[in-house]
Amino acid sequence: MKTKKFLTIFLAITIVTALFSFQIQSSAEEGKFENRHYTIPQTLTPPVIDGVMSENEWTNAYHYFINYDEGYHWYGTLLGGTVTEGIVQDKKDACEGWDIYIQWVAGGDEAEYGEGDGGLYFCVIGKDKTRFNAPEYGSPLNASVDVVQLAIDPLNTEHTADRFLFDFAPYSKGESGDIQDVSGPASCYEHIQFKSDVSAYFNVQKASVLTENDYTMEFFIPWFAMHLDYEIIERVPGTEFGLGFVLMDWVGASPYYIALDFGTGADLNTSLTWPDLYNKVTLGGVPADAEITFDTTIAQVGEEITATVNLPTTKKNIGKLDLEINYDPSALELISTTDEIIQSSNFKTAKEDNSITVKKLQTEDRNILSFIATDTRENESNSDGTTILSAKFKVLKEIEEFPAFDISVSAEDKSGKALAIDVNKNIVSSILLGDVNKNGKIDVADAMKAFRHVAGKNLLDGDSFIAADINKNGSVDIQDATKIFMIVAGKGSL
């Protein structure tokens, strides 16, 4: 038994030596591989690092899939210690691929001192059925381990001395101490700057769940765990840094597989050593969990307009929605009653008392229409296309520009976590006769456009043509232009 273990360890060392000694020539055609440049989104709610991928935690994360046959990578195999390209010797047992999810949290001032939740968050799902040797927890990881390796150039200097090389293994040696006992927790190690188990000094977190067919591993690298002389990455959207992945799958004594995402087609040693070959990653902003549109029609003084709030898309289940529409009471008068506004909504709730409330509020110079809805249903949620509310207003005076409202929206999921909402204001296609330039009112500019059309100088088309055709005879003539001018002069009306 001891002899067998000794031979296994000896073979692992032999293969590691081969891996880092051989110069692997890329099989990619020249120009096929280029450095990728992608953006990872920011999240306001850090995921819990427990090895369980919660959909709500990773919905907006940057995601891609990589295996030996597709993606931005170089792939290779070790067959009995010999480096070979483009071959997966044991497809039955080899990892079918890895799903990778990435997002970031800015963190507060404490991130500069290695505290708080600011940093990079990763989730890797390896469709890997095999396990081989287990490392000692916190020890340097070798080629006999299934491992996710990250090469990071955090300050984007592209200098070899400024890079980090993190290893994350989904398992370590269990309590039995046997090298093939993979029941121990996820393990990590940094090779270049700290040469140690960084989780022992920084708030690096990792956790995994292994099944017969795959593993899910989540890990978190704080900004301070990537500091260079106490300088850390600038934690704002638009910041760039370098990042490359090495995904390792150890099937047994032979073969050993790797998949690289450096986008260069270079060999392993070259890709890891030179940060200018790493992919460029940009810190993005917070993506919306849901989109809300605020649509209004336009009208002349004394006429009515309709304001409608819709939910065209939502990625997460909304538990609470709180919106306020504020407007100038000297320009607009709310006609719809609170009951009518509630009836206009098909935002579904548990039908409990006060699950939807509508209030009319006043400040010193603005009026506010408040709408609050709470959905406590456990297994149901509001879907795309939901109408939140519709309300009618009367135009009391000339409005310079539509939409003449401000709207603020906040929302929570059903666990009470804040959601990011995009709000878009639109003017619903509604043609006001005489409003040739479509600014919501009839003025001298409209009359001039109509006269220039009649003179053949600047021909109108589309909605502008329809708006200028006051008498609706299918053409814009001198009678139409004169009518618009008379309206502007206060001598006529529609």
C-alpha angles and dihedrals in degrees: 000000000000089000091054092050090047091052091048092052091044090052091049091053090048092052093046088053090050092048095054097034104049118079103224113213112220117242091204119114113249110271094018093104121053131169108272122227116202138159126234117206127238120238127205092203114056114219118246108251100227104122091254115111107222111198093220091053096053104027095110098035122121106260137189138158125228133185138143096284106042142023134054101310151098115240133200146161137219111218110192091327096316119117111233130173133223096007129116100192098186108033091164092065102023120107108269091215146293130264109210125197124185134181138150141222121209097211125196131271089295089071088075089064099044097263134114130032101294115126146069121319123202136183120188123185110193115196088212123144098181134074126187130172122001119221126225107265110268094005126125108281120233136196094277092073134081099240144166110218123195123198108197132185096188099180093040092234093139088219118137092223092058099057130106126211114200125185121200119185120189091223145020136197113303129227093276089069091224113143090228094050101106096176094107123104126271113287136205141191136179115216109189116036104022104015090206148082096293092197087071092062106024134037092264108153131195136167136166143187119210125202132174092267106032149350132236116208126182122188139173127206113194118220091244091058085065097047124134112204087340092305113127134189117283102257101216133104111272096038113132131210138164123259135173133173132215113189114194129195119186110195098173141298085322135046119032121185135201134185119194130202105194095112094227108092088228123140122269098261093048094046093050096043103049116058092194085073093056120105114260113242125192124204105237133200129260109291117221119261088200140006124226123192124202110201126185136178122221131234146166125261110294094024131103130250129194123224117198130186116202137180103218096168137013129174097187136044109264113222098174132017122190119180135166128197112197126188144164108272091205089062103033135034121199107232101174117089122232090252091052091051092050090048091051091059123090092183099134122225137166088275090242121151112281092008086136121032128180122191136178110220134181135209128181095282106001137062121217131208106203122199122182123176128179123196112193097167110132104208103026136064142178112274136213114293097036116154108223098187146331125206136177124224132186118227108234101178141005111295117212096210137005138254086055095188141087118216130192124189134187127176142180133202120237092273091056097255117142118255126211111238129194114209120199122187118207140175108232112233099269120148118218109201110241094020094110096162092046098232094133098260141066113246142150091279089064091051092049092051090051093049091048090052091051089049090051093242102117114007119214125224141173118010091350091060092048092049091051093050093087096165091045096227094135097259138073108235140159091280091058094047092047091048092054091048091051091051090052090049091051093245098111146022139210 
